[in-house]
Amino acid sequence: MASSDVSNRGEPLQIIRITSKENDDGEITHGLELVDENLEKIMLHPEVKENPVVIISITGAFRKGKSFLLGFFLKFLETQPEECDWLSEDDKIEGFEWRGGSDRVTSGILIWSEPFIRENKFGEKVAVLLMDTQGVFDDDSTVQDCANIFALVTMISSVQIWNVMQQVQEDDLQHLEFFTEFGKLVNQKSDEGDVNGSKFIFLIRDWSFPYENAYGKDGGNAYIRKKLKIKKSQHNEQKNIRRNLEKCFPNIGGFLLPYPGKAIVTNQAYNGLVKELDGDFVENVKLLIPYILSKEMLVARQINNTDVTGQYLLKYVKVFVSLLRNDNTPTLETALKATAAVGRQLAINAAFEFYNEEMDKICNFPNCEFVPDDVLESHHKRLKVQAREKLKEIPRLQILGDESECLEQLNNLIAQKYDNLKKLMEEKQLGRNAVAAKEKAESTTHRIKTAVSAFGICVGTVVAQHIGVEHIGFIGEYIRNDLSTNLSNLL
C-alpha cells in the first residue's frame, strides 16, 4: 500500500460517490451523490474560483493502475519547474490511494484538494486539477453508473486519459462509444460544433510490441491512428463507432507505456519506491508526464469558445449530478437540457447584472441624480448592445433553438429596468419643476417687496416735507406695510 500522510501538501477529496438503495420490490438501484462540501472547497479555492481550470482526468477499467499513475503527476507538479530531474530512484510514489490486489480501491470521483498554477502556451495562468475516477466494469457498478461518471468527466476535463491494458481491442472501442453518449448529444444538439474540445489520450499500458510501434507519444499516435482508421472491409457498426469517437473527441492521441515490473504487480507489500520499477517504465513515465502537462496541453476547458472558471464548473456539476443522482432520471439527454438551461440562466443573470450596474452608475445610485431623457436613452442603447455581447461571452452549452428565448429574456429584463429608470426620472423632473416654480414665486415676491419698500420711502420723504421730519419713519413704514400686504394678497 502506498498512501502515506501527505496532508500538508493536499489530499484526494471525493466529490462524487455512488449510492445504492433497495426499492419496494427488493431491487437495488444506484445513483450519483454529490459531496458538496468537497466540491466547493476545490472549485471555490482562491486560485481556482475565477481562473481558467484545466482538469487532468484518468478513466478506464478498474484495478489497472490509474491511481498509481496519478502519483507521478503529483510528483512532477510539486517539483519546481526549473528542476529537470523531477523523478529519482529514491522517490516514493504517493498521493491518491492505491494498493495491489483485485479489490476496488477508488470509488466515485476524487480530485486533489490543492490546485497547481501553471502557464499555458498562450501565456495565461491556469489552475491545474488532478482527477481520479472509479474504474469501470467492477462487481458493484452498473454500465449506466459508469456511463454517468464518464459523461461528467467528459464534460469538465481538459485532458482525458483512457487507460487501456496491452492493446486497444474492438470491445474497448465499443464500450468507449457507449460511454460517449453525452458527448454525442452535445455535438448533435449544440450550436457549437466542438463543445467538448478536450484532448483524449489513449494510454496503452504494458505495451509488448515496441518493435512495431515504439514506446512513447509518437508510437502511440501512430498506433491509435491505425486502430481508428476506417477501412472498406469493416462492418458498418465498426465504421460508425470510429466516426462517433472522432466527432466526440476531435483531439485524439496515444501513448505507449511498457510493463512496470513484477515489483508492483506481484508484491503486495510494494510501497511505491521508484527504484523497484523497471527502468524502461520509469524512463517512459518521465516522458509521459511532462507531455501531458506541457504548455501545449494545458488549455483550459472551454464551453462556447470561452474558458470555464472554477465557479462555473461548480454550478454545472451541481445541476448535472442533481439530475443523475437517482434512478428516476430518464436519460442523459434530460441532463444535457437541464445543464444547458442552467448555463442560459447564468449567462442572462451576468449580462443583465452588467447592464443594471452600469445604468445605476450613470444615475449615481443610491443618491439618484437626474439624467435627461436623451442622455438616458443614449446610455441605454449603448449598454444594451454591450449586455447582449456579454451574453454571448458567458461559457455555456448552447442548445439549438433555445438561444432566441435566452435573448428575449435578457431584452425583457433590460426593458423593465429602463422603464423603471424613465419613471424615476419623470418623478425627478416633476420634483425639479415644483422646486423651480417655488423658487420663482419666492424671487418675484422678494422683488415686489423690495420695490414697495423703495416706493414707501420715496412717498414718506415727500409727505415729510409737508408735515415735518419727525414723522417720516412712521409714515414710510405705514405705506410700505400697507402696500406689501395688499400686493401679497394679490399675488
CORHU-V585917 format. One line per field, one symbol per residue. phi: phi as a letter, one per 40 degrees, with the letter a starting at -180 (. if undefined). psi: psi as a letter, one per 30 degrees, with the letter a starting at -180 (. if undefined). A space follows every 10 residues. Layout:
phi: ???
psi: ???
This chain:
phi: .aaccbccbh acbcbbbcbb abcccgccbb acbccddccc dccbddcbdb bdbbbcbbbi ccgbgccccc cccccccccc dcccccbbcc cbcahccaac hbccbcbgbb bccbcbcbbc ccgccbccbb bbbcccgccb bcccdccccc cccccbccbb bbcbcgacbc cccccccccc dcccccccbc cccbccgccb bcbccfcbbc ccbcdhcccc ccccdccccc bccccdcccc dcccccccbc bbbaabbccc hcdccbcccd bgcccccccc cccccccccc cccccccccd cbbfgbdbcd ccddcccccc cccbcacccc accccccccc cccccccccc ccdccccccc cccfcccfcc bddccccccd cccccccccc dccccacbcd gccccccccc dccccccccc cccccccccd cccccccccc ccccdccccc cccccccccc ccccccbhcc bccccccccc cccccccccc c
psi: kiiajgffgl lkkkfklklk lkafggkkkl lkkkieeeee eefgkefeeg lkkjkjlkla llhggeeeef eeeeeeffkk efjeifjlff lkjlckklll afkkekkbkk kkfkljklka fggkkljkkk kklkklhaff kleeeeeeee eeeeefkejj kjjkkelkle feeeeeeefg eeeeeeeefl fkeiedflkj kjjjlhkghf fekllaeeee eeeeeeegkk leflleeeee eeeeeeeeif ikalkkklkf lfefefjfgk ggkefflkee eeefefeeef eegleffikk kkkhgkkkle eeeeeeeeee effgflffke lfeeeeeeee eeeeeeeeee eeeeeeeeee eeghkffilk kleeeeeeee eefeeeeeee effkklkjkk ffeeeeeeee eeeeeeeeee eeeeeeeeee eeeeeeeeee eeeeeeeeee eeeeeeeeee eeeffefkef geeeeeeeee eeeeeeeeee .
